Amino acid sequence: MAEQLLFTLNVPTNIKDEVVDALISLDCISGFNLKKIEGYSKAHSEYDIAEQVEGYRSLYQLEVHILVTQLQTIKTALTPVFKYIKLKYWVTPVIESGHLGLNMDFK
């Protein structure tokens, strides 16, 4: 497994704040990205009436760049949040990461 990972989590809008609070409290991560997405699925049983009419569910997608050693810490910190709900997540290896900016030497 790669040393660096991208942990991605789809979060229903009604528990976004709980997930954000759980992650902000962790010393092992320096930050994360959060964006609104439209989730489409053939399993509509958990959709409310408006979502069934629209055909998608409004969600937030959270991305955290972590080390492989931090994966279990992240999942454990989120356990109270998803105790009564299933949240879809996946882990992607990060091949390279860094910062681009002024005075960069690209040889």
Backbone as ProteinMPNN parsed JSONL, in Angstrom:
{"seq_chain_A": "MAEQLLFTLNVPTNIKDEVVDALISLDCISGFNLKKIEGYSKAHSEYDIAEQVEGYRSLYQLEVHILVTQLQTIKTALTPVFKYIKLKYWVTPVIESGHLGLNMDFK", "coords_chain_A": {"N_chain_A": [[0.841, -1.179, 0.0], [0.413, 2.29, -0.631], [2.311, 4.958, 0.885], [1.153, 7.452, 1.335], [-2.237, 8.519, 1.401], [-5.498, 9.197, 0.009], [-8.304, 9.83, 1.658], [-11.643, 9.474, 1.143], [-14.927, 10.508, 1.728], [-18.411, 10.237, 1.64], [-20.967, 12.288, 2.765], [-24.084, 12.721, 4.302], [-26.099, 15.693, 4.234], [-27.274, 16.401, 6.684], [-25.586, 15.526, 8.728], [-23.166, 16.687, 8.362], [-21.866, 18.719, 9.903], [-21.201, 17.334, 12.264], [-19.333, 15.471, 11.322], [-17.326, 17.187, 10.355], [-16.596, 18.444, 12.782], [-15.568, 16.201, 14.165], [-13.295, 15.583, 12.625], [-11.805, 17.971, 12.654], [-10.966, 18.006, 15.252], [-8.836, 16.274, 15.34], [-5.382, 15.887, 15.798], [-3.613, 14.775, 14.02], [-4.134, 15.405, 11.375], [-3.836, 18.056, 8.994], [-5.73, 19.457, 7.659], [-8.605, 19.478, 5.422], [-10.653, 18.85, 2.504], [-13.891, 19.91, 1.487], [-16.798, 19.445, -0.308], [-19.861, 20.133, -2.09], [-21.946, 17.642, -3.466], [-23.89, 15.783, -5.88], [-25.478, 12.884, -5.34], [-26.11, 9.958, -7.059], [-28.077, 7.034, -7.248], [-29.195, 3.642, -7.563], [-30.545, 2.614, -5.511], [-33.075, 3.805, -3.928], [-34.283, 3.837, -1.477], [-33.561, 5.217, 0.837], [-33.89, 7.831, 0.189], [-35.48, 11.014, 0.569], [-38.747, 12.445, -0.172], [-38.412, 14.722, -1.86], [-35.827, 14.232, -2.843], [-36.291, 11.874, -4.236], [-37.916, 12.833, -6.296], [-36.166, 14.636, -7.595], [-34.17, 12.849, -8.278], [-31.652, 12.486, -7.278], [-29.433, 12.569, -4.445], [-28.567, 15.093, -2.192], [-25.357, 15.622, -1.059], [-22.326, 15.892, 0.907], [-18.935, 15.78, 0.012], [-16.016, 14.662, 1.379], [-12.543, 15.063, 1.528], [-9.486, 13.84, 2.643], [-6.089, 14.142, 2.92], [-3.844, 11.844, 3.913], [-1.472, 9.929, 5.909], [-0.737, 6.446, 5.606], [-0.614, 5.297, 8.113], [-2.384, 6.792, 9.56], [-4.93, 6.125, 8.882], [-6.625, 4.324, 10.377], [-6.99, 5.853, 12.669], [-8.5, 8.01, 11.7], [-10.858, 6.669, 10.879], [-11.691, 5.631, 13.335], [-12.17, 7.997, 14.768], [-14.415, 8.892, 13.443], [-16.317, 7.019, 14.06], [-18.388, 7.454, 16.132], [-20.085, 9.123, 14.694], [-21.058, 7.656, 12.499], [-22.443, 5.636, 13.701], [-25.141, 4.955, 13.601], [-25.741, 5.097, 10.961], [-24.949, 4.328, 7.573], [-22.022, 5.211, 5.942], [-20.526, 5.957, 2.886], [-17.235, 5.33, 1.92], [-13.906, 5.617, 0.543], [-10.515, 4.708, -0.182], [-7.691, 6.023, -1.679], [-4.578, 5.521, -3.237], [-1.89, 7.873, -3.017], [0.294, 8.968, -5.316], [2.115, 11.011, -5.694], [2.722, 14.133, -4.098], [2.642, 17.635, -3.298], [3.521, 21.118, -3.369], [2.713, 23.698, -5.616], [3.95, 26.705, -6.898], [5.168, 30.103, -6.779], [8.483, 30.72, -8.003], [9.24, 28.069, -8.474], [11.212, 25.3, -9.388], [11.19, 23.385, -12.17], [12.63, 20.934, -13.246]], "CA_chain_A": [[0.0, 0.0, 0.0], [1.148, 3.551, -0.686], [2.537, 5.612, 2.175], [0.181, 8.54, 1.425], [-3.563, 8.13, 0.939], [-6.589, 10.162, -0.021], [-9.499, 9.251, 2.271], [-12.809, 10.179, 0.619], [-16.127, 10.123, 2.463], [-19.655, 10.907, 1.271], [-21.643, 12.618, 4.017], [-25.387, 13.386, 4.18], [-26.051, 17.083, 4.684], [-27.727, 16.576, 8.073], [-24.539, 15.198, 9.709], [-21.913, 17.303, 7.918], [-21.208, 19.425, 11.005], [-20.633, 16.344, 13.177], [-18.136, 14.924, 10.677], [-16.325, 18.256, 10.372], [-16.123, 18.576, 14.168], [-14.748, 15.031, 14.502], [-12.006, 15.667, 11.938], [-11.058, 19.151, 13.113], [-10.399, 17.713, 16.566], [-7.676, 15.38, 15.215], [-4.087, 16.54, 15.652], [-2.811, 14.113, 12.991], [-4.385, 15.954, 10.039], [-3.678, 19.512, 8.961], [-6.892, 20.04, 7.017], [-9.323, 18.614, 4.494], [-11.514, 19.527, 1.53], [-15.3, 19.565, 1.594], [-17.536, 20.006, -1.438], [-21.213, 19.627, -2.294], [-22.096, 16.77, -4.627], [-25.192, 15.166, -6.097], [-25.273, 11.441, -5.363], [-27.116, 9.181, -7.786], [-28.044, 5.627, -6.856], [-30.379, 2.858, -7.917], [-31.201, 2.296, -4.238], [-33.74, 5.039, -3.513], [-35.042, 3.612, -0.25], [-33.206, 6.194, 1.867], [-34.156, 9.171, -0.319], [-36.749, 11.612, 0.962], [-39.628, 12.677, -1.327], [-37.772, 15.69, -2.771], [-34.701, 13.565, -3.497], [-36.846, 10.93, -5.196], [-38.379, 13.62, -7.443], [-34.977, 15.147, -8.285], [-33.397, 11.722, -8.781], [-30.347, 12.409, -6.627], [-29.367, 12.968, -3.042], [-27.549, 16.108, -1.906], [-24.356, 15.129, -0.12], [-21.023, 16.529, 0.933], [-17.827, 14.838, -0.148], [-14.886, 15.099, 2.171], [-11.275, 14.453, 1.138], [-8.412, 14.084, 3.598], [-4.791, 13.591, 2.526], [-3.292, 11.288, 5.155], [-0.504, 8.839, 5.839], [-1.397, 5.156, 5.804], [-0.666, 5.041, 9.554], [-3.452, 7.597, 10.149], [-6.229, 5.671, 8.392], [-7.458, 3.79, 11.455], [-7.316, 6.978, 13.554], [-9.6, 8.743, 11.056], [-12.07, 5.847, 10.942], [-12.101, 5.555, 14.739], [-12.724, 9.306, 15.146], [-15.722, 9.031, 12.805], [-17.211, 5.955, 14.519], [-19.624, 7.937, 16.765], [-20.938, 9.774, 13.703], [-21.744, 6.686, 11.654], [-22.921, 4.534, 14.53], [-26.506, 4.584, 13.207], [-25.923, 5.369, 9.532], [-23.848, 3.842, 6.749], [-21.396, 6.24, 5.124], [-19.665, 5.409, 1.844], [-15.893, 5.906, 1.865], [-12.894, 4.853, -0.171], [-9.135, 5.129, 0.036], [-6.954, 6.035, -2.933], [-3.155, 5.813, -3.028], [-1.35, 9.117, -3.558], [1.603, 8.666, -5.9], [2.983, 12.156, -5.465], [2.04, 15.333, -3.629], [3.545, 18.749, -3.034], [2.942, 22.445, -3.583], [3.161, 24.447, -6.779], [3.862, 28.123, -6.612], [6.2, 30.986, -7.306], [9.888, 30.337, -7.905], [9.402, 26.617, -8.481], [12.145, 24.816, -10.407], [10.614, 22.169, -12.74], [13.622, 20.29, -14.119]], "C_chain_A": [[0.889, 1.246, 0.0], [1.293, 4.155, 0.709], [1.543, 6.745, 2.419], [-1.136, 8.089, 0.802], [-4.473, 9.34, 0.833], [-7.82, 9.429, 0.492], [-10.679, 10.095, 1.828], [-14.054, 9.628, 1.286], [-17.315, 10.918, 1.955], [-20.515, 11.053, 2.516], [-23.004, 13.257, 3.725], [-25.333, 14.785, 4.79], [-26.402, 17.251, 6.159], [-26.673, 16.208, 9.12], [-23.181, 15.784, 9.333], [-21.168, 17.945, 9.085], [-20.563, 18.46, 11.996], [-19.345, 15.757, 12.619], [-17.013, 15.951, 10.691], [-15.748, 18.419, 11.776], [-15.204, 17.426, 14.565], [-13.367, 15.128, 13.862], [-11.167, 16.852, 12.402], [-10.383, 18.876, 14.456], [-9.14, 16.841, 16.501], [-6.389, 16.163, 14.985], [-3.293, 15.98, 14.469], [-3.085, 14.615, 11.576], [-4.312, 17.473, 10.087], [-4.871, 20.21, 8.319], [-7.548, 19.048, 6.078], [-10.151, 19.464, 3.555], [-12.935, 19.023, 1.695], [-16.033, 20.229, 0.436], [-18.915, 19.376, -1.518], [-21.232, 18.775, -3.554], [-23.55, 16.327, -4.735], [-24.952, 13.672, -6.26], [-26.426, 10.722, -6.048], [-26.954, 7.718, -7.417], [-29.306, 4.929, -7.344], [-31.161, 2.449, -6.672], [-31.803, 3.58, -3.669], [-34.437, 4.938, -2.154], [-34.74, 4.635, 0.846], [-33.428, 7.63, 1.411], [-35.45, 9.705, 0.282], [-37.544, 11.929, -0.314], [-38.975, 13.624, -2.339], [-36.619, 15.041, -3.534], [-35.193, 12.548, -4.533], [-37.323, 11.651, -6.453], [-37.186, 14.109, -8.27], [-34.158, 14.022, -8.907], [-32.009, 11.594, -8.183], [-30.478, 12.863, -5.177], [-28.265, 14.008, -2.872], [-26.646, 15.592, -0.796], [-23.178, 16.094, -0.077], [-19.993, 15.439, 0.724], [-16.602, 15.443, 0.519], [-13.648, 14.354, 1.697], [-10.209, 14.852, 2.146], [-7.159, 13.386, 3.087], [-4.086, 13.148, 3.805], [-2.152, 10.32, 4.861], [-1.246, 7.533, 6.123], [-1.547, 4.847, 7.298], [-1.79, 5.807, 10.243], [-4.848, 7.105, 9.777], [-7.129, 5.178, 9.516], [-7.863, 4.886, 12.436], [-8.501, 7.763, 13.012], [-10.904, 7.959, 11.194], [-12.588, 5.74, 12.376], [-12.741, 6.871, 15.197], [-14.13, 9.498, 14.581], [-16.745, 8.008, 13.297], [-18.473, 6.48, 15.215], [-20.6, 8.552, 15.764], [-21.718, 8.751, 12.888], [-22.213, 5.446, 12.423], [-24.29, 4.041, 14.075], [-26.788, 4.838, 11.728], [-24.717, 4.817, 8.78], [-23.328, 4.994, 5.891], [-20.434, 5.573, 4.137], [-18.321, 6.12, 1.874], [-15.01, 5.046, 0.979], [-11.539, 5.492, 0.06], [-8.38, 4.964, -1.282], [-5.479, 6.302, -2.637], [-2.766, 7.138, -3.674], [0.068, 8.819, -4.029], [2.599, 9.789, -5.615], [2.13, 13.305, -4.941], [3.076, 16.41, -3.342], [2.8, 20.043, -3.215], [3.541, 23.043, -4.849], [3.021, 25.922, -6.456], [4.993, 28.897, -7.239], [7.589, 30.422, -7.079], [10.111, 28.838, -7.819], [10.335, 26.231, -9.617], [11.645, 23.466, -10.899], [11.593, 21.539, -13.714], [13.29, 18.84, -14.309]], "O_chain_A": [[1.981, 1.242, 0.567], [0.487, 3.885, 1.599], [1.132, 6.983, 3.555], [-1.15, 7.369, -0.196], [-4.252, 10.366, 1.477], [-8.321, 8.514, -0.162], [-10.723, 11.295, 2.098], [-14.218, 8.413, 1.395], [-17.242, 12.142, 1.85], [-20.765, 10.084, 3.231], [-23.074, 14.233, 2.979], [-24.601, 15.023, 5.751], [-25.881, 18.152, 6.816], [-26.842, 16.544, 10.292], [-22.162, 15.419, 9.918], [-19.965, 17.736, 9.239], [-19.483, 18.744, 12.514], [-18.376, 15.566, 13.353], [-15.871, 15.617, 11.006], [-14.531, 18.522, 11.934], [-14.184, 17.639, 15.22], [-12.369, 14.787, 14.498], [-9.947, 16.74, 12.526], [-9.339, 19.457, 14.757], [-8.449, 16.686, 17.508], [-6.315, 17.001, 14.085], [-2.389, 16.648, 13.968], [-2.335, 14.282, 10.659], [-4.677, 18.097, 11.084], [-5.004, 21.429, 8.425], [-7.099, 17.908, 5.954], [-10.331, 20.66, 3.782], [-13.158, 17.852, 2.005], [-15.905, 21.435, 0.223], [-19.124, 18.245, -1.08], [-20.628, 19.121, -4.569], [-24.333, 16.48, -3.798], [-24.297, 13.244, -7.21], [-27.582, 10.87, -5.653], [-25.836, 7.219, -7.289], [-30.352, 5.556, -7.515], [-32.301, 1.993, -6.767], [-31.112, 4.351, -3.002], [-35.114, 5.878, -1.738], [-35.592, 4.888, 1.698], [-33.178, 8.559, 2.177], [-36.404, 8.954, 0.485], [-37.052, 11.699, -1.419], [-38.986, 13.354, -3.54], [-36.454, 15.274, -4.731], [-34.577, 12.385, -5.586], [-37.155, 11.139, -7.559], [-37.194, 14.01, -9.497], [-33.524, 14.214, -9.945], [-31.262, 10.685, -8.544], [-31.478, 13.447, -4.76], [-27.151, 13.817, -3.359], [-27.112, 15.18, 0.266], [-23.054, 16.99, -0.912], [-20.154, 14.315, 1.199], [-16.216, 16.58, 0.25], [-13.697, 13.142, 1.487], [-10.041, 16.029, 2.466], [-7.169, 12.179, 2.848], [-3.771, 13.967, 4.669], [-1.908, 9.947, 3.713], [-2.269, 7.532, 6.808], [-2.515, 4.199, 7.698], [-2.121, 5.509, 11.39], [-5.841, 7.611, 10.298], [-8.289, 5.582, 9.595], [-8.967, 4.849, 12.979], [-9.4, 8.14, 13.763], [-11.931, 8.516, 11.579], [-13.798, 5.756, 12.599], [-13.733, 6.862, 15.925], [-14.948, 10.194, 15.183], [-17.928, 8.125, 12.977], [-19.559, 5.988, 14.911], [-21.813, 8.503, 15.971], [-22.901, 8.948, 12.612], [-22.355, 4.361, 11.86], [-24.576, 2.846, 14.152], [-27.94, 4.799, 11.295], [-23.597, 4.837, 9.291], [-24.096, 5.665, 5.203], [-19.628, 4.726, 4.521], [-18.258, 7.349, 1.856], [-15.328, 3.89, 0.7], [-11.434, 6.656, 0.446], [-8.426, 3.908, -1.914], [-5.159, 7.209, -1.869], [-3.258, 7.482, -4.749], [0.935, 8.462, -3.231], [3.771, 9.542, -5.333], [0.959, 13.433, -5.297], [4.257, 16.112, -3.163], [1.57, 20.06, -3.213], [4.736, 22.904, -5.11], [2.06, 26.329, -5.803], [5.69, 28.402, -8.124], [7.841, 29.734, -6.09], [11.053, 28.381, -7.172], [10.243, 26.797, -10.707], [11.665, 22.494, -10.145], [11.378, 21.619, -14.923], [14.008, 18.129, -15.012]]}, "name": "protein", "num_of_chains": 1, "seq": "MAEQLLFTLNVPTNIKDEVVDALISLDCISGFNLKKIEGYSKAHSEYDIAEQVEGYRSLYQLEVHILVTQLQTIKTALTPVFKYIKLKYWVTPVIESGHLGLNMDFK"}
